[in-house]
């Protein structure tokens, strides 16, 4: 039996999909690309934007065209939020919500047809505590692994559907996290990214309550891969205790992604974000003082309802003033059921395109400036993919893409020291240092 799985969305989904495929392999299934004919197609969905929800439906239609007799499963966030629509349009034989997807193999034994799909979507806000999802190998990647240590969100930002699609914030117990890191270390991974939906809230729901900083201190005592990287964290969670803890950890990658969303206090308040521009700026500057070489990234939403030229100008000014290394810019996408979806004054058309283009151009300039800082410097690079005869690409500890030519054999997943010689459109070009 052949199974094909396509994953949309975040690193959390990627970790979960890897575990699903590993369980299929253990049951004797043969994993094939989604572009091939399969007996079972699985779409691990995302619904954070309109585009992601549209892509989910497109993949389901594609699977049905490739093999009308196949079982077609949609699971995860879009199934949780838009499962009824998917059922009405007869796009899947199995529709599994955020909790039900973890019992995928069991649900496949339930009867289901396109006329009467197997529909299993429960109240996600009443989700059980986070259970470990053991994993040996990420999908097809032997270089960098993701480890989901947290799921769900209780912030309810005005624009965000995630609390409704992934449920309340839940944390993985310390010992389960340590055990999975040890597994990844034995599997030869050079780097693991600790990830979650609201990573900085790890530990709040555990008893006794604890913090992400304490987890990092516990990891410091355990067997782990050579490098650990953190995914996105909120500025309000980069506390003095957190900074004190991470400053002493040589294995923690100097890379911090801190969502901004807007540089205007009125828009931040309308978004229900718990900080102002001044607090955000001080967080970024504190990180730069403590980690001079660190990559500092930000998310920005353009065109939130009510955003005037003045509001947008404040965002541009804040981005220009801060030592950010790169930007992720998102045009606002209204999600039904969120507070922002009912707000007036949404920005559309040419104005939205112009603002998005302006911020993305600014982000590219910031990235180029950051790259140029490291010409002549020696970087630790995780070797990832061959790009030519004896040429490899990889990622530095501070999130820079580095291309280099190796005169001796190189193993993907290893760490090499590379001196950056120049900036190219593809990243830094460098020379290995013996």
C-alpha positions as CSV (number, residue, x, y, z in Angstrom):
1,X,0.0,0.0,0.0
2,X,1.3,3.4,-1.0
3,X,0.8,6.6,1.1
4,X,1.6,10.2,0.1
5,X,1.6,13.0,2.6
6,X,1.8,16.8,1.9
7,X,2.3,19.2,4.8
8,X,1.3,22.9,4.8
9,X,2.1,25.5,7.4
10,X,4.4,25.6,10.4
11,X,7.3,23.7,11.8
12,X,4.9,22.1,14.4
13,X,3.1,20.5,11.5
14,X,6.3,19.3,9.9
15,X,7.3,17.6,13.2
16,X,3.9,15.9,13.5
17,X,3.9,14.8,9.8
18,X,7.3,13.2,10.3
19,X,5.9,11.1,13.2
20,X,2.8,10.2,11.1
21,X,5.0,8.9,8.2
22,X,7.2,7.0,10.7
23,X,4.1,5.2,12.0
24,X,3.0,4.4,8.4
25,X,6.4,2.9,7.7
26,X,6.3,0.8,10.8
27,X,2.9,-0.6,9.6
28,X,4.4,-1.6,6.2
29,X,3.2,1.3,4.1
30,X,5.4,2.5,1.2
31,X,5.8,6.3,1.2
32,X,5.6,7.9,-2.2
33,X,5.7,11.6,-3.4
34,X,2.3,13.4,-3.5
35,X,2.7,13.7,-7.2
36,X,2.5,10.0,-7.7
37,X,-0.4,7.6,-7.6
38,X,-1.1,6.4,-4.1
39,X,-3.7,4.3,-2.2
40,X,-3.9,6.9,0.5
41,X,-3.3,10.7,0.3
42,X,-2.9,12.7,3.5
43,X,-3.1,16.5,3.5
44,X,-1.8,17.9,6.8
45,X,-3.6,21.3,6.6
46,X,-3.0,24.9,7.6
47,X,-5.6,27.6,8.0
48,X,-3.7,30.6,9.3
49,X,-4.4,32.5,6.1
50,X,-6.9,32.4,3.3
51,X,-4.1,31.2,1.0
52,X,-3.3,28.2,3.3
53,X,-6.9,27.1,3.4
54,X,-7.2,27.4,-0.4
55,X,-4.0,25.4,-0.8
56,X,-5.5,22.7,1.4
57,X,-8.6,22.3,-0.9
58,X,-6.4,22.4,-4.0
59,X,-4.3,19.5,-2.7
60,X,-7.4,17.5,-1.9
61,X,-8.8,18.0,-5.4
62,X,-5.4,17.0,-6.9
63,X,-5.4,13.8,-4.9
64,X,-8.9,12.9,-6.1
65,X,-7.9,13.5,-9.7
66,X,-4.8,11.3,-9.4
67,X,-6.6,8.3,-7.9
68,X,-10.5,8.6,-7.6
69,X,-10.4,5.3,-5.7
70,X,-7.9,6.4,-3.1
71,X,-8.7,7.3,0.5
72,X,-8.1,11.0,0.9
73,X,-7.5,12.3,4.4
74,X,-7.4,16.0,5.5
75,X,-6.3,16.5,9.0
76,X,-5.2,19.3,11.3
77,X,-6.1,23.0,11.4
78,X,-8.2,23.5,8.3
79,X,-10.0,20.3,9.0
80,X,-10.7,21.6,12.5
81,X,-12.0,25.0,11.3
82,X,-13.5,24.2,7.9
83,X,-14.3,20.5,8.1
84,X,-18.0,21.0,7.3
85,X,-17.2,22.8,4.1
86,X,-14.7,20.1,3.1
87,X,-17.4,17.5,3.8
88,X,-20.0,19.4,1.8
89,X,-17.7,19.7,-1.2
90,X,-16.9,15.9,-0.9
91,X,-13.1,16.6,-1.0
92,X,-12.0,13.9,1.5
93,X,-13.0,10.5,2.7
94,X,-11.7,11.3,6.2
95,X,-11.8,14.6,8.0
96,X,-9.8,14.6,11.2
97,X,-9.5,17.5,13.6
98,X,-6.6,18.8,15.7
99,X,-6.9,16.1,18.3
100,X,-8.2,13.2,16.2
101,X,-5.2,13.4,13.8
102,X,-3.0,11.8,16.3
103,X,-5.0,8.6,16.0
104,X,-4.8,8.6,12.2
105,X,-4.2,4.9,11.7
106,X,-7.1,4.0,13.9
107,X,-9.5,6.3,12.0
108,X,-8.4,4.8,8.7
109,X,-10.2,1.6,9.8
110,X,-13.5,3.5,10.2
111,X,-15.9,3.3,7.2
112,X,-15.9,6.4,5.0
113,X,-16.8,7.4,1.4
114,X,-17.1,10.6,-0.5
115,X,-20.8,10.5,0.0
116,X,-20.5,10.0,3.8
117,X,-17.0,10.9,5.0
118,X,-15.6,9.8,8.2
119,X,-15.9,13.1,10.1
120,X,-14.1,13.4,13.5
121,X,-13.7,16.9,14.8
122,X,-14.0,17.6,18.5
123,X,-13.9,20.8,20.7
124,X,-10.3,21.7,20.4
125,X,-10.3,24.1,23.4
126,X,-10.9,21.1,25.7
127,X,-7.9,19.2,24.3
128,X,-6.1,16.8,26.7
129,X,-2.5,17.5,28.0
130,X,0.2,17.4,25.4
131,X,1.4,13.8,24.8
132,X,4.8,12.9,23.5
133,X,5.1,12.1,19.8
134,X,8.3,10.0,19.5
135,X,10.3,10.5,16.3
136,X,13.5,9.1,15.0
137,X,13.9,10.9,11.7
138,X,12.4,14.1,10.1
139,X,10.6,13.4,6.8
140,X,13.6,13.4,4.4
141,X,15.9,15.6,6.3
142,X,19.0,14.2,8.0
143,X,20.4,17.6,8.8
144,X,18.1,19.7,11.0
145,X,15.3,18.4,13.2
146,X,12.3,20.1,14.7
147,X,11.1,19.2,18.2
148,X,7.5,20.2,19.2
149,X,7.6,21.1,22.9
150,X,4.5,23.2,23.0
151,X,1.1,23.4,21.2
152,X,-1.9,25.7,21.3
153,X,-2.3,29.3,22.2
154,X,-4.4,31.4,24.7
155,X,-3.5,34.9,23.5
156,X,-6.5,35.4,21.1
157,X,-4.9,38.1,19.0
158,X,-7.7,39.8,17.1
159,X,-6.5,38.6,13.7
160,X,-5.5,35.0,14.6
161,X,-7.4,31.8,14.1
162,X,-4.8,29.6,15.8
163,X,-6.5,29.4,19.3
164,X,-9.6,28.1,17.6
165,X,-7.7,25.6,15.4
166,X,-5.0,24.3,17.8
167,X,-6.7,24.8,21.2
168,X,-5.3,25.9,24.6
169,X,-1.6,26.2,25.4
170,X,-0.1,22.8,26.4
171,X,3.5,21.9,27.2
172,X,5.5,18.7,26.7
173,X,6.9,17.4,30.0
174,X,10.6,18.0,30.5
175,X,11.7,14.4,30.5
176,X,9.9,13.7,27.2
177,X,11.7,16.7,25.6
178,X,15.0,15.5,26.9
179,X,14.4,12.0,25.7
180,X,13.6,13.2,22.2
181,X,16.7,15.4,22.1
182,X,18.8,12.3,23.0
183,X,17.1,10.4,20.2
184,X,17.9,13.1,17.7
185,X,21.5,13.2,18.9
186,X,21.9,9.4,18.4
187,X,20.3,9.9,14.9
188,X,23.2,12.2,14.0
189,X,21.4,15.6,13.7
190,X,23.7,18.6,13.9
191,X,20.9,20.9,15.0
192,X,17.4,20.8,16.6
193,X,14.9,23.6,16.5
194,X,12.7,23.8,19.6
195,X,9.3,24.8,18.3
196,X,5.7,25.4,19.4
197,X,2.7,27.5,18.5
198,X,3.5,29.9,21.5
199,X,6.9,28.7,22.5
200,X,7.4,31.2,25.3
201,X,4.4,29.8,27.1
202,X,6.1,26.4,27.6
203,X,5.8,25.3,31.2
204,X,3.0,27.6,32.3
205,X,0.4,24.7,32.3
206,X,2.8,22.2,33.9
207,X,2.6,21.4,37.6
208,X,4.8,22.6,39.2
209,X,4.8,25.6,36.8
210,X,8.1,26.2,35.1
211,X,9.6,28.3,32.3
212,X,11.4,27.9,29.0
213,X,14.6,29.3,30.6
214,X,14.6,26.4,33.1
215,X,14.0,23.9,30.3
216,X,17.1,25.3,28.6
217,X,19.1,24.9,31.8
218,X,18.0,21.3,32.0
219,X,18.9,20.7,28.4
220,X,22.4,22.0,29.2
221,X,22.9,19.0,31.5
222,X,21.6,16.4,29.0
223,X,22.8,14.7,25.9
224,X,21.8,16.9,22.9
225,X,22.8,17.7,19.3
226,X,25.7,20.2,18.9
227,X,23.3,23.1,18.2
228,X,19.8,24.1,19.5
229,X,17.8,26.8,17.9
230,X,14.6,28.5,19.2
231,X,11.7,29.3,17.0
232,X,9.5,32.4,17.4
233,X,9.1,34.1,20.8
234,X,7.0,37.0,21.9
235,X,8.9,40.1,23.1
236,X,7.1,40.0,26.5
237,X,8.6,36.6,27.1
238,X,12.2,37.7,26.6
239,X,12.6,38.5,30.3
240,X,15.7,39.2,32.4
241,X,15.6,35.6,33.7
242,X,15.4,34.3,30.1
243,X,18.3,36.5,29.0
244,X,20.4,35.5,32.0
245,X,19.9,31.8,31.2
246,X,20.5,31.9,27.5
247,X,23.6,34.1,27.7
248,X,25.5,31.3,29.3
249,X,24.6,28.6,26.7
250,X,27.3,28.2,24.0
251,X,25.2,25.6,22.1
252,X,22.2,27.9,21.7
253,X,22.1,29.5,18.3
254,X,22.3,33.3,18.4
255,X,19.0,33.7,16.4
256,X,15.8,35.2,17.8
257,X,12.6,35.7,15.9
258,X,10.4,38.2,17.7
259,X,7.1,39.0,16.0
260,X,6.4,42.8,15.8
261,X,3.2,42.8,13.7
262,X,3.0,46.6,13.8
263,X,5.1,49.6,14.9
264,X,2.1,51.7,15.8
265,X,0.6,51.6,19.4
266,X,-3.0,52.1,18.2
267,X,-2.8,49.2,15.7
268,X,-1.1,47.0,18.3
269,X,-3.9,47.7,20.7
270,X,-6.5,46.9,18.1
271,X,-4.7,43.6,17.4
272,X,-4.8,42.8,21.1
273,X,-1.0,42.6,21.2
274,X,0.3,42.9,24.8
275,X,3.1,45.4,24.2
276,X,3.8,48.8,22.6
277,X,6.5,49.9,20.1
278,X,8.8,51.1,22.9
279,X,8.8,47.7,24.7
280,X,9.4,45.9,21.4
281,X,12.3,48.1,20.6
282,X,13.9,47.6,24.0
283,X,13.6,43.8,23.6
284,X,15.4,43.8,20.3
285,X,18.1,46.2,21.5
286,X,18.6,44.1,24.6
287,X,19.2,41.0,22.5
288,X,21.6,42.9,20.2
289,X,23.6,44.1,23.2
290,X,23.8,40.6,24.6
291,X,24.3,38.8,21.3
292,X,26.2,41.2,18.9
293,X,26.3,38.6,16.1
294,X,22.7,37.3,16.5
295,X,20.1,37.2,13.7
296,X,17.1,39.1,14.8
297,X,13.9,38.5,12.8
298,X,10.4,39.9,12.9
299,X,6.9,39.3,11.5
300,X,4.9,42.3,10.3
301,X,1.2,42.3,9.2
302,X,0.3,44.9,6.6
303,X,-3.2,46.3,6.0
304,X,-4.8,45.5,9.3
305,X,-8.3,47.0,9.5
306,X,-8.0,50.8,10.3
307,X,-4.3,51.0,9.3
308,X,-3.8,54.6,8.0
309,X,-0.8,56.0,6.2
310,X,0.4,57.4,9.6
311,X,0.1,54.0,11.3
312,X,2.1,52.4,8.5
313,X,4.7,55.1,8.6
314,X,5.3,54.3,12.3
315,X,5.9,50.7,11.4
316,X,8.4,51.6,8.7
317,X,10.2,54.0,11.0
318,X,10.5,51.3,13.8
319,X,11.8,48.7,11.3
320,X,14.3,51.2,10.0
321,X,15.5,52.2,13.4
322,X,16.0,48.6,14.8
323,X,19.0,46.3,14.1
324,X,16.7,43.6,12.5
325,X,18.3,41.0,10.2
326,X,15.3,40.0,8.2
327,X,11.5,40.5,7.9
328,X,8.5,38.2,7.2
329,X,5.8,40.4,5.8
330,X,2.2,39.3,5.6
331,X,-0.7,41.1,4.0
332,X,-3.6,40.9,6.5
333,X,-5.8,37.9,5.8
334,X,-9.3,38.0,7.5
335,X,-10.2,34.7,9.2
336,X,-13.9,34.1,9.9
337,X,-14.6,33.9,13.6
338,X,-11.8,36.3,14.7
339,X,-12.6,39.7,16.0
340,X,-10.7,41.5,13.3
341,X,-12.8,39.8,10.6
342,X,-15.7,42.1,11.7
343,X,-13.7,45.3,11.8
344,X,-14.1,48.0,9.3
345,X,-11.3,49.8,7.3
346,X,-9.5,46.8,5.9
347,X,-6.8,47.8,3.4
348,X,-7.0,46.2,0.0
349,X,-5.9,46.7,-3.6
350,X,-3.0,48.8,-4.7
351,X,-2.5,50.4,-1.3
352,X,-2.0,47.0,0.3
353,X,0.4,45.9,-2.5
354,X,2.4,49.1,-2.2
355,X,2.8,48.8,1.5
356,X,3.7,45.2,1.3
357,X,6.3,45.8,-1.4
358,X,7.8,48.7,0.6
359,X,8.3,46.6,3.7
360,X,9.6,43.6,1.8
361,X,12.2,45.9,0.0
362,X,13.2,47.2,3.4
363,X,13.5,43.7,4.7
364,X,15.8,42.8,1.8
365,X,18.0,45.8,2.5
366,X,18.2,44.8,6.2
367,X,19.2,41.3,5.3
368,X,21.9,42.5,2.9
369,X,23.3,44.8,5.6
370,X,23.4,41.9,8.0
371,X,25.2,39.7,5.5
372,X,27.8,42.3,4.8
373,X,28.7,42.5,8.5
374,X,30.1,39.0,8.3
375,X,32.3,39.3,5.2
376,X,35.7,38.2,6.5
377,X,34.3,36.5,9.6
378,X,34.4,32.8,10.4
379,X,31.0,31.1,10.8
380,X,30.0,27.7,12.0
381,X,27.9,26.2,9.2
382,X,25.5,23.2,9.3
383,X,26.1,21.4,6.0
384,X,22.8,20.9,4.3
385,X,22.6,20.3,0.5
386,X,25.0,19.9,-2.4
387,X,24.6,22.7,-5.0
388,X,27.3,21.8,-7.5
389,X,30.5,19.8,-7.9
390,X,32.1,19.8,-4.5
391,X,29.9,22.8,-3.6
392,X,27.6,22.8,-0.6
393,X,25.1,25.1,1.0
394,X,24.3,25.4,4.7
395,X,23.1,27.6,7.6
396,X,25.3,29.4,10.0
397,X,24.6,29.6,13.8
398,X,23.2,33.1,13.2
399,X,20.9,32.0,10.4
400,X,22.9,33.1,7.4
401,X,22.9,31.0,4.2
402,X,26.5,30.1,3.3
403,X,27.7,28.5,0.1
404,X,31.2,27.0,0.0
405,X,33.5,24.7,-2.0
406,X,34.9,21.7,-0.2
407,X,38.3,20.3,-1.3
408,X,37.7,17.1,0.8
409,X,34.6,14.9,1.4
410,X,31.9,16.6,3.4
411,X,29.0,14.9,5.2
412,X,25.6,16.5,5.2
413,X,24.6,17.3,8.8
414,X,28.2,18.0,9.9
415,X,29.3,21.4,11.2
416,X,32.2,23.1,9.4
417,X,33.9,26.5,10.0
418,X,33.7,28.7,6.9
419,X,35.2,32.1,6.4
420,X,32.7,34.4,4.5
421,X,34.4,36.0,1.5
422,X,31.7,37.9,-0.3
423,X,27.9,38.4,-0.5
424,X,26.0,36.9,-3.4
425,X,22.3,36.8,-4.3
426,X,22.1,33.2,-3.0
427,X,23.8,34.1,0.3
428,X,27.4,34.4,1.6
429,X,30.1,32.7,-0.4
430,X,32.9,31.3,1.8
431,X,36.0,29.1,2.2
432,X,36.2,26.2,4.7
433,X,38.8,26.9,7.5
434,X,40.8,23.8,8.6
